[in-house]
């Protein structure tokens, strides 16, 4: 038996983008949030490395903008990049105000910043090596405590509801059909405003860092309803996923390379300087292609990421999640290198939107990984 639910704002997706928006809009009306699985099973929860923002006096907006444009292969939209980077510090401050516990360093209590590929400065704020879990768990707690937000877990959005709009040639989005996986019935969710925050589509690849839910549902629904999509050919591959028959989708955070880890061939030789002067800190697409090239040249199943030359105490403090997970597979990262392979990671394209997230349909918006804003070009 199907049910009918009505709200002021319907947010489809329960990752960082969807929950952040729900919290921002709860004071303006009743918000319904659809989560495809349990609320903590999306990509956000599993993100390790951190969030890039201009937080240090030695860094600058111009440097961050330049790094982003360069990493995007010249295909980013500079206005979108600048808009985002200029607001990065404010976004981090908002997360801190929500209660996210980012890693601090030293006696002065400042936040520890690390460096990742493609960045010319240390500008990655993080919570050890489990930043996604720290951010997502905080947002989930805030959403559950907000009386104006209702969360529907295990609801798979199937199709958008549209109707003709008086006085406009465009269609208007008025809701969505969603399958309740618990009772196996399709329910109707009607709303004045619908927001797609459904994440990416990298689960279409066999080898991916993404959970099973990242299957591009939102992009497909918007396209079927008449929205334009763009840059869908640009799927970013993360260079370093753990290579082990039982590991499935475990990512080895880029922050290891930011803190001095080396990529090595099976012989133990480093090789990245042959591909880029930035070596291990080149952008992800360059590092992933280099690894793929060497694996094919040598005919080997994987290469190796090695941080064992760093003190064991340092590794345990900065990378407790990676260390514990690798130990489950018999790999002690304080003593030996980690077998790694590239894997599909981030969908750089998506539903075309303007700077307000507006799609081609009236009252339908798209945010986060499922949208194409111009921020990401050929590479994130």
Secondary structure, DSSP 8 states (H G I E B T S, - for coil): ---EEEEEEEEE--SHHHHHHHHHHTTTS-EEEE-SSSTT-SHHHH--S-EE---STT--HHHHHHHHHHHTTT-S-HHHHHHHHHTHHHHHHHHHHHT----EETTTTEE-EE--TT-SS--EE-STT-HHHHHHHHHHHHHHH-TTEEEETTEEEEEEEEEEETTEEEEEEEEEEEEETTTTEEEEEEEEEEEE-----GGGSSSBSS-TT-S-HHHHHHHHTT--EE-TT-EEEEEEEE--TTTSS-B--THHHHTT-EEE-TTS-B-GGGT-TTGGGS-HHHHHHHHHHHHHHHT-S-EEEE-TTS-HHHHHHH-HHHHHHHHHTT--TTTS-EEEEEEEEEE--EEE--TT-B-SSBTEEE-GGGEE-SS-SS--
